[in-house]
Amino acid sequence: MDNYNSSEDFPGLIFAIIGACLIPIIIIAVLTVVGKWRIYEKAGKPGWAAIIPIYTWIVMLEIVGKPIWWIFLFFIPCVNIIFMIWTINLLSKSFGQTEGFTVGLILLGFIFYPILGFGSYQYLGPSAAEAGGLPPRDPFNQPRDPFNPPNNQNPNNPPQA
């Protein structure tokens, strides 16, 4: 009678479990990177920056209008969570979205990053005014000139008769 030794099947079982877990993780990572690639291109930055680990956050800080030294805050435990969430919130606001969209980017990034990247959302400029953000846009998507208010209401330019 042959004795069955189950230890011979053990490596195959381990590889099957690893493969079953690894394939969905790779799919989620690819969806997120493709979405970020497109977001960076919409913001006028190089799309390949989405695949460089630390540089991707530097480009994200440029997109949202925050100083580059914030990258050091991303390496401090507990502080990094707060500043990464803040940066993601500023990203959604830079595309005209609300805090609800920020929650989607944080919890379901593999869905919301491609939605933001491939959807009809337009980059409106950095949302951080203290970092030199762009002026708000009007409904006709024309940038406002902070030195020339609409309807010639500039005190230096009296109305023409």
Secondary structure, DSSP 8 states (H G I E B T S, - for coil): -----GGGTHHHHHHHHHHHHHHHHHHHHHHHHHHHHHHHHHTTS-GGGGGSTTHHHHHHHHHHT--GGGGGGGGSTTHHHHHHHHHHHHHHHHTT--HHHHHHHHHSHHHHHHHHHHSS------S-GGGT----B-TTS-B--TTS-GGG--TTS----
